[in-house]
């Protein structure tokens, strides 16, 4: 059998090849956007409305955007139960399992030889047809291309070479379109400015999305649990909760998370480490985001504006609480007398007064009996 005679190091090279091809497969979703996503209805228009917050690539299904985000996070959520090797795509894990099971699903119709991969069968068939290997067939993995240029670009997956360099910052890329998209960071003027914080944008749509930070409006809702988000990228990240397993577990409390960096951040809760220090007052924080919020205390910046009365706040939570003044909502109820309050602090004061009243009543009752 052709497959059985391959040395172990060749099999391992093939396995490494699957891993190196993952980024190409993930990026390929942009061109072959056909996988069904169970939580989002198929769009009737060809418009790609889901945009990657990291690189600007657009997709017509949020499931494909969610999968694409793995390119940026580097997460490999699918682990082999036998040898613990991890993969970004479930399909590559399935293919890897053939190494352990020995299953060879692809058989030659002429001589009945079996292979674990379809590409190996395709290459083998050349023995029977007498054809010479195609000039557009990859010599490493047998993947075929219709154009020689596409094969040349594909070979970069195996070599790891990034021949294209940014003339401004020397960052390197293996694709011309990736370099072109990156150059916008250096060359494109940003004529659209935020009237609140003066941040500039090249696209009006990006400015509109940014304004949600100041208004507190959450325009992007999860189709599964209805949770809302200010930015589409945050919704995309949230969708991992519904679509991807949580392979990273905390060794202290067993909490499971989707991303490795989320686990790293969570571990700070147990270690008590506060790596982010304020340059003004030296106060330390566990999370960078908390430090960023704290800095508004020193700068006096109030980026969150009430859409009803224009009052400004330095924290989104404070704006959210303030909005209750306009809605009339009183979400905090006393469990003793059912009286409701707009603020949690008001409920706390109310409960304290009840306890104080109870103590005084008990004291008077005790005094009268003596």
C-alpha positions in Angstrom: 0.0 0.0 0.0 1.4 3.4 -1.0 0.3 5.0 2.2 1.7 2.4 4.6 5.2 2.7 3.2 5.5 6.4 4.1 7.9 7.1 6.9 6.5 8.6 10.1 8.3 12.0 9.5 6.4 12.2 6.1 3.1 11.7 7.9 4.1 14.3 10.4 5.0 16.8 7.6 1.5 16.3 6.1 0.0 16.9 9.5 2.0 20.1 9.8 0.8 21.0 6.4 -2.8 20.8 7.4 -2.1 23.3 10.2 -0.2 25.7 7.9 -3.1 25.6 5.4 -5.6 26.7 8.0 -5.1 30.4 7.6 -5.5 30.0 3.8 -8.7 28.0 4.4 -10.0 30.6 6.8 -9.2 33.5 4.4 -10.8 31.5 1.6 -14.2 31.8 3.3 -14.3 35.3 1.8 -14.3 33.8 -1.7 -16.3 30.6 -0.9 -18.9 31.9 1.5 -21.2 28.9 1.4 -21.3 27.3 4.9 -24.7 27.6 6.6 -24.8 29.3 10.0 -27.7 28.0 12.2 -28.5 31.3 13.9 -28.7 33.7 11.0 -31.1 33.5 8.1 -29.6 33.5 4.6 -29.4 37.0 3.2 -31.4 37.5 0.0 -29.0 40.2 -1.2 -25.4 39.7 -2.2 -24.3 42.5 0.2 -21.5 41.5 2.6 -22.7 43.4 5.7 -20.5 41.7 8.3 -17.1 43.4 8.6 -14.1 42.2 10.5 -13.1 44.9 13.0 -9.4 43.9 12.7 -8.7 43.9 8.9 -11.9 45.2 7.3 -12.7 42.0 5.4 -16.5 41.6 4.8 -18.7 38.5 4.8 -22.3 37.9 4.0 -22.9 35.5 7.0 -21.9 36.2 10.6 -20.8 32.6 11.0 -18.1 33.0 8.4 -16.9 36.3 10.1 -16.8 34.4 13.4 -14.7 31.7 11.9 -12.5 34.3 10.1 -11.7 36.0 13.5 -9.7 32.9 14.4 -7.1 34.2 12.0 -6.5 37.2 14.3 -6.9 35.5 17.6 -4.7 32.5 16.7 -7.0 30.3 18.7 -7.1 26.5 18.1 -10.3 25.4 19.7 -10.4 21.9 18.4 -8.1 19.4 20.2 -7.4 15.8 19.5 -8.5 13.5 22.3 -5.7 11.1 21.6 -2.6 13.3 21.3 -3.9 16.7 22.3 -2.8 18.4 19.1 -5.0 21.5 18.4 -6.5 22.8 15.2 -8.3 26.0 14.2 -10.8 24.2 12.0 -13.0 21.2 13.0 -12.4 19.7 9.5 -8.7 19.6 10.1 -9.2 17.8 13.4 -11.4 15.3 11.6 -8.8 14.7 9.0 -6.1 14.5 11.7 -8.0 11.7 13.5 -7.3 9.5 10.4 -3.7 9.3 11.6 -4.9 7.5 14.8 -7.7 5.4 13.3 -5.8 4.4 10.1 -9.0 4.8 8.1 -8.4 5.4 4.4 -11.6 6.6 2.9 -10.4 7.3 -0.6 -10.0 4.3 -2.9 -8.6 4.0 -6.4 -11.3 2.6 -8.8 -8.6 0.9 -10.9 -6.3 -0.9 -8.4 -8.2 -0.5 -5.1 -5.3 1.2 -3.3 -6.6 3.4 -0.4 -5.6 6.8 0.8 -6.4 9.0 3.8 -6.7 12.2 1.7 -8.5 12.9 -1.6 -5.5 14.8 -2.9 -3.2 11.8 -2.6 -5.7 9.7 -4.6 -5.8 12.4 -7.3 -2.0 12.3 -7.5 -2.0 8.5 -7.6 -4.5 8.4 -10.5 -1.8 9.9 -12.7 -0.1 6.5 -12.6 -3.0 4.9 -14.4 -3.8 7.8 -16.8 -0.2 8.3 -17.9 -0.5 12.1 -17.4 2.4 14.1 -16.2 1.8 16.1 -13.0 0.2 19.4 -13.8 2.4 22.5 -13.8 -0.2 24.0 -11.5 -0.2 21.1 -9.0 1.5 21.7 -5.6 4.4 19.4 -5.2 4.0 19.4 -1.4 0.3 18.7 -0.9 -1.0 17.9 -4.4 -3.5 20.8 -4.3 -4.3 21.9 -7.8 -4.8 25.4 -9.2 -6.2 26.7 -12.5 -3.5 29.4 -12.8 0.3 29.2 -12.2 0.2 32.5 -10.3 -2.2 31.0 -7.8 0.1 28.1 -7.3 3.1 30.4 -6.7 1.1 32.3 -4.1 -0.1 29.1 -2.5 3.5 27.9 -2.1 4.1 30.7 0.5 1.8 28.6 2.8 4.5 25.9 2.9 7.6 28.1 3.0 6.2 30.7 5.4 7.8 33.4 3.2 6.4 36.9 3.3 7.9 38.7 0.3 5.9 41.9 0.4 7.0 44.6 2.8 5.4 47.8 3.9 7.6 50.8 2.9 6.4 52.8 5.9 6.7 50.4 8.9 8.4 47.3 7.3 5.6 44.9 8.3 5.6 41.9 6.0 2.8 40.2 4.1 2.5 37.1 1.9 -0.4 38.6 -0.2 -0.5 41.8 -2.2 -4.1 42.5 -1.2 -3.1 42.2 2.5 -0.3 44.8 1.9 -2.7 47.1 0.0 -5.3 46.9 2.7 -2.6 47.6 5.4 -1.2 50.7 3.5 -4.5 52.4 4.2 -3.3 52.8 7.7 -0.5 55.1 6.5 -1.9 56.7 3.4 -5.6 57.4 3.6 -6.8 60.8 4.8 -9.4 60.7 7.6 -11.8 63.6 6.8 -14.6 62.5 9.1 -14.2 63.6 12.7 -16.2 62.8 15.8 -17.8 66.0 17.2 -17.4 64.7 20.7 -13.8 63.4 21.0 -12.3 64.5 17.6 -11.3 60.9 16.6 -11.1 60.7 12.8 -12.3 58.1 10.3 -12.1 57.4 6.6 -15.6 56.0 6.3 -18.9 57.6 7.4 -20.1 54.2 8.5 -17.2 53.8 10.9 -17.9 57.2 12.3 -21.6 56.3 12.8 -20.6 53.1 14.6 -18.1 55.1 16.8 -20.8 57.5 17.9 -22.6 54.7 19.6 -19.7 54.8 22.2 -20.9 58.2 23.2 -24.6 57.7 23.0 -24.6 54.3 24.8 -26.9 52.9 22.1 -26.4 49.2 21.4 -27.5 48.6 17.8 -26.1 45.1 17.3 -28.2 42.3 18.9 -27.5 38.6 19.2 -30.1 36.6 17.2 -29.8 33.8 19.8 -30.1 35.4 23.2 -31.0 39.1 22.3 -27.9 40.5 24.1 -27.0 43.8 22.6 -23.7 45.4 21.8 -22.4 48.8 20.7 -20.0 47.5 18.1 -20.4 44.7 15.5 -17.0 43.3 16.4 -18.2 42.7 20.0 -21.3 40.9 18.8 -19.0 38.7 16.6 -16.9 37.9 19.6 -20.0 37.1 21.6 -21.3 34.7 19.0 -18.5 32.4 19.9 -20.5 31.6 23.1 -23.2 30.0 21.0 -21.1 28.5 18.2 -17.8 27.4 19.6 -17.0 25.0 22.5 -15.0 26.4 25.5 -11.8 24.4 25.5 -9.8 26.5 28.0 -10.5 25.7 31.6 -9.3 27.4 34.8 -7.3 25.1 36.9 -8.5 26.8 40.1 -12.2 27.1 39.7 -12.9 25.1 36.5 -14.5 28.0 34.7 -14.3 27.4 30.9 -13.8 30.1 28.3 -13.7 30.3 24.5 -10.4 32.1 24.0 -6.9 31.5 25.6 -6.5 35.3 26.3 -9.8 35.2 28.2 -8.4 32.5 30.4 -5.2 34.5 30.9 -7.2 37.5 31.9 -9.5 35.4 34.2 -6.4 33.9 36.1 -5.6 37.4 37.3 -8.7 37.1 39.6 -7.0 34.2 41.4 -3.4 35.6 41.4 -4.4 39.1 42.4 -1.8 40.5 40.0 -2.4 44.1 38.9 -0.2 44.7 35.9 -1.6 48.0 34.8 -0.6 51.1 36.8 -1.8 54.6 36.5 1.0 57.0 35.5 -0.6 59.8 37.5 -1.5 58.3 40.9 0.2 54.9 40.6 -3.1 53.1 41.4 -2.9 49.6 39.9 -5.6 47.5 38.1 -6.0 43.9 36.9 -7.4 44.8 33.5 -6.2 47.4 30.9 -9.8 48.4 30.3 -10.3 49.3 33.9 -7.1 51.5 33.8 -8.4 53.3 30.7 -11.7 54.1 32.5 -9.8 55.3 35.6 -7.7 57.7 33.5 -10.9 59.8 32.8 -10.7 60.8 36.5 -7.5 62.6 35.8 -8.3 63.9 32.3 -11.8 65.1 33.1 -12.9 63.5 29.9 -16.6 62.6 29.7 -17.2 60.7 26.4 -20.6 59.4 27.2 -23.5 61.7 26.4 -27.2 61.4 27.3 -29.3 61.5 24.2 -32.2 63.0 26.1 -30.7 65.9 28.0 -27.1 66.1 26.8 -25.6 65.5 30.2 -22.2 63.9 30.0 -20.5 61.2 32.0 -17.1 59.6 32.2 -18.4 56.0 32.5 -20.9 54.1 30.4 -22.4 52.5 33.6 -23.1 56.0 35.0 -24.9 57.0 31.8 -26.9 53.8 31.9 -28.0 54.6 35.5 -28.8 58.2 34.5 -31.1 57.0 31.7 -33.4 55.6 34.3 -34.3 59.1 35.3 -35.8 59.6 31.8 -37.4 56.2 31.5 -38.9 56.2 35.0 -37.7 52.6 35.5 -37.1 51.5 39.1 -35.3 48.2 38.9 -34.2 47.9 42.5 -37.0 46.6 44.8 -37.0 46.1 48.6 -37.7 42.5 49.6 -39.4 43.6 52.8 -41.9 46.2 51.7 -41.7 46.0 47.8 -40.8 49.7 47.5 -38.9 50.3 44.3 -35.9 52.6 43.6 -34.1 53.9 40.5 -30.6 53.6 42.1 -29.1 50.7 44.0 -27.6 53.1 46.5 -31.1 54.4 47.3 -32.3 50.8 48.0 -29.2 50.3 50.2 -30.1 53.4 52.3 -33.7 52.3 52.5 -32.7 48.9 53.8 -30.4 50.5 56.3 -33.2 52.7 57.6 -35.4 49.7 58.0 -32.8 47.8 60.0 -32.2 50.9 62.2 -35.9 51.2 62.8 -36.1 47.5 63.7 -33.2 47.9 66.2 -34.8 50.9 67.8 -38.2 49.2 68.1 -36.6 46.1 69.7 -34.6 48.3 72.1 -37.8 50.2 73.2 -39.7 46.9 73.6 -36.9 45.4 75.7 -36.8 48.6 77.9 -40.6 48.6 78.5 -40.4 45.0 79.8 -37.9 46.0 82.4 
